[in-house]
Amino acid sequence: MIALATLLAAVGLADLVRRGGVVAGILVAVALPLLLGAGWHTLWIAAVCTLVVVVWIDATTHRSRAGSVLLAVVGAALVLTSPGLTDRVSPLDDWYAGLPVPGLAGVPVDRAALGLGVLVFLTTAANTVVRQALTSVGPTLLAQEQTVEGGRLLGPLERWLVFAFAVGGHLGALGALVAAKGILRFPEISRDSPDGSRAEYVLVGSFVSWTLALLLVPLF
């Protein structure tokens, strides 16, 4: 999963940094595959990820969906091409093996890198996808983003927890998190306007956000 880990980390970091994000994304796209044990013949990964990063930043700047569409297409393609990319020992193997984290025992370094890439992507880049989904449903819903407090901060935290609980198989905790969000959002929803736009905003935003967090869980 080296290629997919690189793609998600590069896009996620570029979106997170923004100023100088393209440069940061390109550095990740070039360095991460080599650090994870991919040979120089896999530099096509850097080229593909660089293209996605450039399109992503330009698209989000101009409020276009092109970046998300390209990311989805390339991500799916990389899932199919990822097996067999590692052809040598990773320079990170010794450092990774020495980490005092019992939970990482038996987890390959490329799989850990994929998890890290997912977490980086779920920070702010996923917020971009959620906003685009709200725009597709209707501008009234997107306007709620300015009035529902804490959404931009709670979104990444919620996605991280959903992803972690799902990967760990803690379905009870995942259900409790979903229920807790419903309880926390209830006061806002109860003050909804007659057209129900605030409730619709919460539902659409939540389901898209959860889907992004759960989409890559089967890879782990």
C-alpha positions as CSV (number, residue, x, y, z in Angstrom):
1,M,0.0,0.0,0.0
2,I,3.0,2.3,-0.5
3,A,1.5,4.1,-3.4
4,L,-1.8,4.8,-1.6
5,A,-0.1,5.8,1.6
6,T,2.0,8.3,-0.4
7,L,-1.1,9.7,-2.2
8,L,-3.1,10.3,1.0
9,A,-0.1,11.7,2.9
10,A,0.8,14.1,0.1
11,V,-2.7,15.4,-0.5
12,G,-3.5,15.6,3.2
13,L,-0.3,17.5,4.1
14,A,-0.7,19.8,1.1
15,D,-4.2,20.7,2.1
16,L,-3.2,21.1,5.8
17,V,-0.2,23.4,5.0
18,R,-1.9,25.3,2.2
19,R,0.8,28.1,2.0
20,G,3.6,26.1,0.4
21,G,1.3,23.1,0.3
22,V,2.3,22.0,-3.2
23,V,5.9,22.0,-2.3
24,A,5.2,20.0,0.9
25,G,3.1,17.5,-1.1
26,I,5.7,17.0,-3.7
27,L,8.4,16.4,-1.1
28,V,6.2,13.7,0.5
29,A,5.4,12.2,-2.9
30,V,9.1,11.8,-3.7
31,A,10.6,10.9,-0.4
32,L,8.0,8.6,1.2
33,P,8.1,5.7,-1.4
34,L,11.9,5.5,-1.1
35,L,11.7,5.6,2.7
36,L,9.2,2.8,2.6
37,G,11.4,0.5,0.4
38,A,10.1,1.2,-3.1
39,G,12.9,1.3,-5.7
40,W,13.8,4.1,-8.0
41,H,11.8,2.4,-10.8
42,T,8.6,3.4,-8.8
43,L,9.2,7.1,-9.3
44,W,6.1,7.1,-11.3
45,I,4.3,7.2,-7.9
46,A,5.9,10.6,-7.2
47,A,4.8,11.9,-10.6
48,V,1.2,10.7,-10.2
49,C,0.9,12.0,-6.6
50,T,2.4,15.3,-7.6
51,L,-0.2,15.7,-10.4
52,V,-3.0,15.0,-7.9
53,V,-1.6,17.4,-5.3
54,V,-1.3,20.2,-7.9
55,V,-4.9,19.6,-9.2
56,W,-6.2,19.3,-5.6
57,I,-4.8,22.6,-4.5
58,D,-5.9,24.4,-7.6
59,A,-9.4,22.9,-7.5
60,T,-10.0,23.7,-3.8
61,T,-8.8,27.3,-4.5
62,H,-11.3,27.7,-7.2
63,R,-14.0,25.6,-5.4
64,S,-13.9,22.9,-8.1
65,R,-14.6,19.2,-7.5
66,A,-11.9,18.2,-10.0
67,G,-9.4,17.5,-7.2
68,S,-11.7,15.1,-5.4
69,V,-12.7,13.3,-8.5
70,L,-9.1,12.8,-9.6
71,L,-8.1,11.7,-6.0
72,A,-10.9,9.1,-6.0
73,V,-9.9,7.7,-9.4
74,V,-6.2,7.6,-8.8
75,G,-6.7,6.2,-5.3
76,A,-8.7,3.3,-6.6
77,A,-6.1,2.7,-9.3
78,L,-3.3,2.7,-6.8
79,V,-5.1,0.2,-4.6
80,L,-4.9,-2.3,-7.5
81,T,-1.3,-1.6,-8.4
82,S,0.2,-1.4,-4.9
83,P,1.0,-5.1,-4.3
84,G,4.6,-5.9,-5.0
85,L,6.0,-2.4,-5.0
86,T,8.5,-3.0,-2.2
87,D,11.7,-4.5,-3.7
88,R,14.2,-3.9,-0.9
89,V,14.5,-3.3,2.8
90,S,13.0,0.0,4.0
91,P,15.5,2.5,5.5
92,L,12.9,2.9,8.2
93,D,12.8,-0.7,9.3
94,D,15.4,-0.5,12.1
95,W,13.9,2.7,13.5
96,Y,10.4,1.4,13.2
97,A,11.2,-1.9,14.9
98,G,12.7,0.0,17.8
99,L,9.7,2.1,18.6
100,P,8.4,1.4,22.1
101,V,4.8,0.9,20.9
102,P,3.5,-2.7,21.6
103,G,0.5,-2.1,19.3
104,L,2.8,-1.8,16.3
105,A,4.3,-5.3,16.8
106,G,3.6,-7.3,13.7
107,V,2.3,-4.3,11.7
108,P,4.5,-3.8,8.6
109,V,6.0,-0.3,8.2
110,D,4.1,0.3,4.9
111,R,0.8,-0.5,6.6
112,A,1.6,1.9,9.5
113,A,2.5,4.5,6.9
114,L,-0.9,3.9,5.2
115,G,-2.6,4.5,8.6
116,L,-0.7,7.7,9.1
117,G,-1.6,8.8,5.5
118,V,-5.2,8.2,6.2
119,L,-5.1,10.2,9.4
120,V,-3.4,13.1,7.7
121,F,-6.0,13.1,4.9
122,L,-8.9,12.9,7.4
123,T,-7.7,16.2,9.0
124,T,-8.5,19.0,6.6
125,A,-8.6,17.5,3.2
126,A,-11.7,15.4,4.2
127,N,-13.3,18.7,5.3
128,T,-13.0,19.9,1.7
129,V,-14.8,16.8,0.4
130,V,-17.6,17.3,3.0
131,R,-18.1,20.9,1.9
132,Q,-18.3,19.8,-1.7
133,A,-20.9,17.3,-0.8
134,L,-22.9,20.0,1.0
135,T,-22.6,22.3,-2.0
136,S,-23.9,19.5,-4.3
137,V,-27.0,19.1,-2.1
138,G,-27.6,22.9,-1.9
139,P,-26.1,26.2,-1.0
140,T,-28.5,26.5,2.0
141,L,-26.8,23.6,3.6
142,L,-23.3,24.9,3.1
143,A,-24.4,28.2,4.7
144,Q,-25.1,26.3,7.9
145,E,-21.3,25.7,8.2
146,Q,-21.0,29.3,9.3
147,T,-23.6,28.9,12.0
148,V,-23.1,25.4,13.4
149,E,-20.2,25.9,15.8
150,G,-17.2,23.7,16.1
151,G,-17.9,21.7,12.9
152,R,-14.4,22.2,11.4
153,L,-12.7,21.2,14.6
154,L,-15.0,18.3,15.6
155,G,-15.0,16.9,12.1
156,P,-11.3,15.7,12.1
157,L,-11.6,14.5,15.7
158,E,-14.7,12.5,14.9
159,R,-13.2,11.0,11.7
160,W,-10.1,9.9,13.6
161,L,-12.1,8.2,16.3
162,V,-14.5,6.5,13.8
163,F,-11.5,5.2,11.8
164,A,-9.6,4.1,14.9
165,F,-12.7,2.3,16.4
166,A,-13.5,0.6,13.1
167,V,-9.9,-0.6,12.5
168,G,-9.7,-1.9,16.1
169,G,-13.1,-3.6,15.8
170,H,-14.6,-1.6,18.6
171,L,-18.1,-1.5,17.2
172,G,-19.7,-0.7,20.5
173,A,-17.5,2.4,21.0
174,L,-18.3,3.4,17.4
175,G,-22.0,3.2,18.1
176,A,-21.6,5.2,21.3
177,L,-19.7,7.9,19.3
178,V,-22.5,8.2,16.8
179,A,-25.1,8.3,19.6
180,A,-23.1,11.0,21.4
181,K,-22.9,13.2,18.3
182,G,-26.7,12.9,18.0
183,I,-27.1,14.0,21.6
184,L,-24.6,16.9,21.3
185,R,-26.2,18.1,18.1
186,F,-29.8,17.9,19.4
187,P,-29.9,21.4,20.8
188,E,-28.9,22.9,17.5
189,I,-31.3,20.7,15.5
190,S,-34.1,21.5,17.9
191,R,-33.8,25.2,17.0
192,D,-34.0,24.4,13.3
193,S,-35.9,26.5,10.8
194,P,-39.2,25.3,9.3
195,D,-37.4,24.0,6.2
196,G,-35.2,21.7,8.3
197,S,-32.0,22.9,6.7
198,R,-29.9,22.7,9.9
199,A,-30.9,19.0,10.5
200,E,-30.2,18.2,6.9
201,Y,-26.8,19.9,7.2
202,V,-25.9,17.7,10.2
203,L,-27.1,14.5,8.6
204,V,-25.4,15.1,5.2
205,G,-22.2,16.3,6.7
206,S,-22.1,13.5,9.2
207,F,-22.7,10.7,6.8
208,V,-20.2,11.9,4.2
209,S,-17.6,12.4,7.0
210,W,-18.2,8.9,8.4
211,T,-18.0,7.4,4.9
212,L,-14.6,9.0,4.3
213,A,-13.4,7.6,7.6
214,L,-14.7,4.1,6.9
215,L,-13.8,3.9,3.3
216,L,-10.3,2.6,3.7
217,V,-10.9,0.4,6.8
218,P,-11.1,-2.8,4.7
219,L,-7.5,-2.3,3.7
220,F,-6.3,-2.8,7.3
